[in-house]
Amino acid sequence: MDQLTIYGVALVPVLVALTELLKRTGLPTRLVPASAMLMAYFFAFYYLAPGEPKKALLYGTVLGLSAIGLFSGAKNTLAIRKK
């Protein structure tokens, strides 16, 4: 779990930024969570846990869900401020 705590936590805002970039380039909003999960699995399989599929699945799931939660929380917080 050392890799997840050190590198994985830093990847969460990167995933949020990448999904926001995809959204601004025309990705439908309903596909943002799926794209975050796909990118999280990509990072997990090729960066955090190459050659360890069980760890990569766990890391990818945690990263993707964290990024989706951070994105949703920030979106909801900004929406409240706009009212």
N, C-alpha and C positions, 0 to 999 in steps of 0.2 A: 504494500500500500504506500510505500514511500514515494514511488513515482507519481501516484495519483495525487497525493497531497502537495507535492512540490510543483510538478508540471501541469497536472490536470486542473488545478485551481486556476492557474494562469491561462489555461486554454478556454475557460468559460467565457470571459469577456471577448476573446478572439472569435469564438463561435457566434456570440451575439452580434458582433460587428459584421461578420461575414454574412449572417442571415439578413441583417439590415441592408447590407449592400445588395444582396440578391433581391430583396423586396423592392428596393429603389430602382433596380434595373428591370422591373416588370414581373417578378415572381408573384403570383397571387398570394394574398395573405393566408389563405387556408393551407398553403403548402409550406409555410415557414417552419412549423414544428417538424414536419417530415424532413425538410432539408437540414435542419439543425441536428436531427438524429443521425442522418446519413453522414454528415461531416464529422460528427462526434465518433461514429464507428470507424470512419476513415483514419482519424487521428489516433484512435485507440489501437487499431490493428497495425498501423504503419509507423507510429511514433512511440506510443507509451508501452505497448506490450507486443512487439513483433515476435511471432513464433509461439505465442501463448494465447490460443483462441479463447479459453475460458476467462482469463484475466481481461482480454481485450473486450469481450462482450460485457463484462461487468463495468469496466472503465468507460466504455462507450455509452452504456445506458446511463450511468451516473453523470457523465459530462453532458450528454444530450438533454436529459431532464433538467439538469441545473441551468443550462443555457436557456431552455424554454421558460423556466420559472423566472429567471432574471429578466428575460425579455418581457414576459407578461407583467411582472411586477413593476418594471420601469414604465411600461406603457400605461398601466392602470394608474400609477402615481402621477404621471404627467397629464393624464386625462382628467384627474381630479383637480389638479391645479388650474387647468384651463377654464373650468366652470366658474 
